[in-house]
């Protein structure tokens, strides 16, 4: 029994992977956050249970704006979600550059600060998301991986954990709108 307990505790404490973005790039187009998340984008995704079954689907419109303030890059990314059951949700990320390919982010449903790291075509984002479940709030650890596969296409995989256990995933395709003039 003790032989099983120690590895189980280690897995629970590990929770998220420790893979840096620099070791998880997949080729594709270099990912510069302020370049890709600028203007309007469309997103389409599914939310999966811990067993891999589709629980919900959604579409979203994203709008990104960036500016320099006192030599610091700042951005706002607004996400307007519409779920398959008609529920609507808006998340507004405020991002601040902290170094080459590094950002910190906040949003009203994020506890604390998200840490964002990019390298090559990969971006890793770690944060604690507060979600409503059965009339109460639950905080989940989220590990987001985004890969820029083409100049206008990003694939996103979000893994959600509670107490180190994977409780679900979100798979999203994000497409940057081309100038339609």
C-alpha positions as CSV (number, residue, x, y, z in Angstrom):
1,X,0.0,0.0,0.0
2,X,2.8,2.5,0.9
3,X,4.5,1.8,-2.4
4,X,1.3,3.0,-4.2
5,X,0.7,6.0,-2.0
6,X,4.0,7.8,-2.6
7,X,3.7,7.8,-6.4
8,X,0.0,8.8,-6.2
9,X,0.9,11.8,-3.9
10,X,3.7,12.8,-6.3
11,X,1.3,12.8,-9.2
12,X,-1.3,14.9,-7.3
13,X,1.3,17.4,-6.3
14,X,2.7,17.6,-9.9
15,X,-0.6,18.7,-11.3
16,X,0.5,20.5,-14.4
17,X,3.4,19.6,-16.5
18,X,6.7,21.4,-16.2
19,X,7.4,21.5,-19.9
20,X,8.5,25.0,-21.0
21,X,7.2,26.5,-24.2
22,X,10.6,26.2,-25.8
23,X,10.5,22.4,-25.5
24,X,6.9,22.1,-26.8
25,X,7.0,23.9,-30.2
26,X,5.5,22.0,-33.1
27,X,7.0,23.8,-36.1
28,X,4.5,26.2,-37.7
29,X,4.5,30.0,-37.7
30,X,6.3,31.8,-34.9
31,X,3.8,32.9,-32.2
32,X,4.0,36.6,-31.3
33,X,1.1,37.2,-29.0
34,X,0.5,40.8,-29.8
35,X,0.7,40.0,-33.6
36,X,-1.8,37.1,-33.6
37,X,-4.2,38.4,-31.0
38,X,-4.7,41.8,-32.7
39,X,-8.0,42.7,-34.3
40,X,-10.9,40.2,-34.6
41,X,-10.7,36.4,-34.4
42,X,-13.2,33.6,-34.4
43,X,-12.9,30.5,-32.1
44,X,-14.7,27.2,-32.2
45,X,-14.4,24.6,-29.5
46,X,-15.5,21.7,-27.4
47,X,-15.4,21.1,-23.7
48,X,-14.6,17.5,-22.8
49,X,-15.2,15.6,-19.5
50,X,-12.4,13.8,-17.8
51,X,-13.4,10.7,-19.7
52,X,-13.2,12.5,-23.1
53,X,-16.9,12.9,-23.8
54,X,-18.1,16.1,-25.3
55,X,-20.0,18.1,-22.6
56,X,-20.5,21.4,-24.5
57,X,-19.5,23.2,-27.6
58,X,-19.1,26.9,-28.2
59,X,-18.2,29.6,-30.7
60,X,-16.5,32.9,-29.7
61,X,-15.5,36.2,-31.2
62,X,-12.3,37.6,-29.8
63,X,-11.0,41.2,-30.1
64,X,-7.4,42.1,-29.3
65,X,-5.8,45.6,-28.9
66,X,-2.3,46.4,-27.9
67,X,-0.3,49.6,-26.9
68,X,2.9,50.7,-25.3
69,X,2.6,52.5,-22.0
70,X,5.8,53.8,-20.3
71,X,7.8,51.3,-22.3
72,X,5.6,48.3,-21.3
73,X,3.6,46.4,-23.8
74,X,-0.1,46.1,-22.7
75,X,-3.0,44.3,-24.3
76,X,-6.6,43.6,-23.9
77,X,-8.2,40.5,-25.3
78,X,-12.0,40.3,-25.0
79,X,-13.6,36.9,-25.6
80,X,-17.4,36.7,-26.3
81,X,-18.5,33.1,-26.0
82,X,-21.9,31.6,-27.1
83,X,-22.4,28.0,-25.9
84,X,-24.5,25.4,-27.6
85,X,-27.3,25.8,-25.0
86,X,-27.5,29.6,-25.7
87,X,-25.5,30.6,-22.6
88,X,-23.3,33.7,-23.2
89,X,-20.1,34.5,-21.3
90,X,-17.5,37.3,-21.7
91,X,-14.0,37.2,-20.5
92,X,-11.7,40.2,-20.7
93,X,-8.0,39.5,-20.4
94,X,-5.6,42.3,-19.5
95,X,-2.1,41.3,-20.5
96,X,1.2,43.0,-19.5
97,X,4.6,42.2,-21.1
98,X,7.2,41.1,-18.5
99,X,10.0,40.2,-20.9
100,X,10.8,38.6,-24.2
101,X,7.9,36.3,-25.0
102,X,6.6,36.6,-21.4
103,X,3.4,38.1,-20.1
104,X,1.2,38.2,-17.0
105,X,-2.6,38.3,-17.4
106,X,-5.7,38.9,-15.3
107,X,-9.4,38.5,-15.8
108,X,-12.4,38.7,-13.6
109,X,-12.9,34.9,-13.4
110,X,-9.2,34.2,-12.9
111,X,-7.8,33.9,-9.4
112,X,-4.5,35.7,-9.1
113,X,-2.3,36.2,-12.2
114,X,-1.9,34.0,-15.3
115,X,1.7,33.4,-16.4
116,X,2.2,33.3,-20.2
117,X,5.4,32.1,-22.0
118,X,5.9,31.9,-25.7
119,X,8.7,30.3,-27.8
120,X,8.7,29.3,-31.4
121,X,5.1,28.6,-32.4
122,X,4.1,27.6,-28.9
123,X,2.5,29.5,-26.0
124,X,2.0,28.1,-22.5
125,X,-0.4,29.8,-20.1
126,X,-1.0,28.7,-16.5
127,X,-3.8,30.1,-14.3
128,X,-6.5,29.4,-11.8
129,X,-10.0,29.7,-13.2
130,X,-13.1,30.2,-11.0
131,X,-16.1,28.4,-12.5
132,X,-19.7,28.1,-11.4
133,X,-20.8,24.5,-10.6
134,X,-24.2,23.7,-9.1
135,X,-24.7,27.1,-7.6
136,X,-21.2,27.5,-6.1
137,X,-17.7,28.5,-7.3
138,X,-15.0,26.0,-7.9
139,X,-11.4,26.9,-8.7
140,X,-9.6,24.9,-11.3
141,X,-5.9,24.9,-12.3
142,X,-5.7,25.4,-16.1
143,X,-2.7,24.7,-18.3
144,X,-3.3,26.2,-21.8
145,X,-1.1,25.2,-24.7
146,X,-1.6,27.2,-28.0
147,X,0.2,26.3,-31.2
148,X,0.3,28.7,-34.2
149,X,0.0,26.2,-37.1
150,X,-0.5,28.7,-39.9
151,X,-0.3,32.6,-40.0
152,X,-4.1,32.8,-39.3
153,X,-4.7,29.5,-37.3
154,X,-4.0,28.6,-33.7
155,X,-4.9,25.2,-32.1
156,X,-5.5,25.5,-28.3
157,X,-5.6,22.6,-25.7
158,X,-6.6,23.5,-22.2
159,X,-6.3,21.0,-19.4
160,X,-8.3,21.6,-16.2
161,X,-7.3,20.1,-12.9
162,X,-8.7,20.0,-9.4
163,X,-6.4,18.8,-6.6
164,X,-3.9,17.6,-9.3
165,X,-6.5,15.4,-11.0
166,X,-7.5,16.1,-14.6
167,X,-11.2,16.9,-14.7
168,X,-11.6,18.0,-18.3
169,X,-10.2,19.5,-21.4
170,X,-11.1,22.2,-23.9
171,X,-10.0,21.9,-27.5
172,X,-10.3,25.1,-29.6
173,X,-9.4,26.3,-33.0
174,X,-8.8,30.1,-33.3
175,X,-8.9,31.8,-36.7
176,X,-7.7,35.3,-37.3
177,X,-10.1,37.2,-39.5
178,X,-8.6,38.5,-42.7
179,X,-9.2,42.1,-43.8
180,X,-12.7,41.9,-45.5
181,X,-12.6,45.3,-47.1
